[in-house]
Amino acid sequence: MLFCPAVPMEYAHEEYLGRPSCPKCGKLCILPEATAHDGEHVIEHVWLCDSCGNEFRTAVRVASFPNPSAHTSRKDSEMAKKAKRASRRVWTSQDVRELKRHSRAKSPVAVIAKLLKRTAGAIRQKALHLDLPIGHRR
């Protein structure tokens, strides 16, 4: 990309909501023609005036943080705790007996899951493995 020489910032007119006016004719520019990053923390905008065709540049400095931990204001104790993963429980013979009893009684899966303290998916998988009809709407 070729850019025309930049006009010094001290000659630029007042800005309106972050948009500069043309240093030559004073008209407000709406959108920059191009944006480039100069270095790590400088963003340069190239503006083209619609009225007079003058091209000028503005530079914006972006704040830098020397320490990456400076971005966070919370301490480790204030951070959100991760959800505890459910541990897998082995099916006991008593659990299987109770599952068979509920299968014969045609209990809903949600009720069986609450009583056995297992998920509905786990109840359905075990019933499938044991070839048991499960649920109240078979």
C-alpha positions in Angstrom: 0.0 0.0 0.0 1.2 3.5 -0.8 0.5 6.3 1.6 0.9 10.0 1.0 3.1 11.8 3.6 1.4 12.3 6.9 0.1 15.7 8.0 1.5 16.6 11.5 -1.1 16.1 14.2 -0.8 19.6 15.5 -2.4 21.0 12.3 -5.4 18.7 12.6 -8.7 20.4 13.5 -11.0 19.4 16.4 -12.3 15.9 16.6 -16.0 15.0 16.8 -16.7 11.6 18.5 -13.2 10.4 17.7 -13.5 11.3 14.0 -11.1 14.0 12.8 -11.9 16.8 10.4 -9.7 17.5 7.4 -6.7 19.8 8.2 -7.1 21.4 4.7 -10.8 22.2 4.4 -12.2 21.5 8.0 -14.9 19.0 6.9 -15.6 16.0 9.1 -14.3 12.6 7.9 -16.5 9.6 8.6 -14.5 6.4 7.9 -10.8 5.9 7.5 -9.6 4.6 4.1 -7.1 2.2 5.7 -5.9 1.1 9.1 -2.4 -0.2 9.9 -0.6 -1.3 13.0 2.7 0.5 13.6 4.6 -1.4 16.3 2.9 -3.2 19.1 0.7 -0.4 20.6 0.1 2.1 17.9 -2.8 2.0 15.4 -2.6 4.4 12.4 -5.6 5.4 10.4 -5.4 6.9 6.9 -8.2 9.3 6.1 -9.3 10.7 2.7 -11.4 13.8 2.7 -14.5 13.5 0.4 -14.7 17.2 -0.2 -11.1 18.2 -1.2 -9.5 14.8 -1.7 -6.8 15.5 0.9 -5.2 12.4 2.5 -4.0 12.6 6.1 -3.1 10.2 9.0 -3.9 9.9 12.6 -2.3 7.7 15.2 -3.9 6.1 18.3 -1.9 4.7 21.1 -3.3 1.6 22.8 -2.6 1.1 26.5 -0.1 -1.7 27.3 0.1 -3.8 30.4 3.6 -4.8 31.5 2.4 -7.8 33.5 -0.2 -10.2 32.1 -1.6 -10.7 35.5 -2.4 -7.0 35.6 -5.4 -7.6 33.4 -7.3 -9.4 36.1 -8.5 -7.6 39.2 -9.9 -10.7 41.0 -7.8 -12.8 43.3 -7.7 -16.6 42.9 -10.1 -17.0 45.8 -12.8 -14.8 44.1 -12.7 -16.7 40.8 -15.5 -18.9 40.0 -15.1 -22.5 41.1 -15.3 -25.3 38.5 -18.2 -27.7 38.7 -17.3 -30.9 40.4 -17.6 -33.9 38.0 -19.8 -36.7 39.0 -18.0 -39.8 40.1 -19.0 -43.1 38.5 -20.7 -45.5 40.9 -20.8 -49.2 40.4 -24.2 -50.9 40.1 -24.7 -53.1 43.2 -27.0 -56.2 43.2 -29.4 -54.2 45.4 -29.5 -51.4 42.8 -30.3 -54.0 40.1 -33.0 -55.6 42.2 -34.6 -52.2 42.8 -34.4 -51.4 39.1 -36.2 -54.7 38.2 -38.9 -54.0 40.8 -39.6 -50.6 39.3 -39.6 -52.1 35.8 -42.4 -54.5 36.9 -44.3 -51.7 38.5 -43.9 -49.5 35.4 -42.6 -46.5 37.3 -41.5 -43.5 35.3 -37.8 -43.2 34.6 -37.5 -39.8 36.3 -38.9 -41.3 39.5 -36.5 -44.3 39.3 -33.6 -41.9 38.7 -34.4 -39.9 41.8 -34.8 -42.9 44.0 -31.6 -44.6 42.8 -29.7 -41.3 42.7 -28.6 -41.8 39.1 -29.3 -40.0 35.9 -32.2 -41.0 33.6 -29.6 -41.9 30.9 -27.8 -44.3 33.3 -31.1 -45.9 34.3 -32.0 -46.4 30.6 -28.5 -47.8 29.7 -28.6 -50.3 32.6 -32.1 -51.4 31.7 -31.0 -51.9 28.0 -28.0 -54.0 29.2 -30.3 -56.2 31.4 -33.0 -56.4 28.6 -35.6 -54.8 30.9 -38.6 -52.8 29.7 -38.3 -49.5 31.4 -40.6 -46.4 31.8 -44.3 -46.0 32.2 -45.0 -45.5 28.4 -43.5 -48.7 26.9 
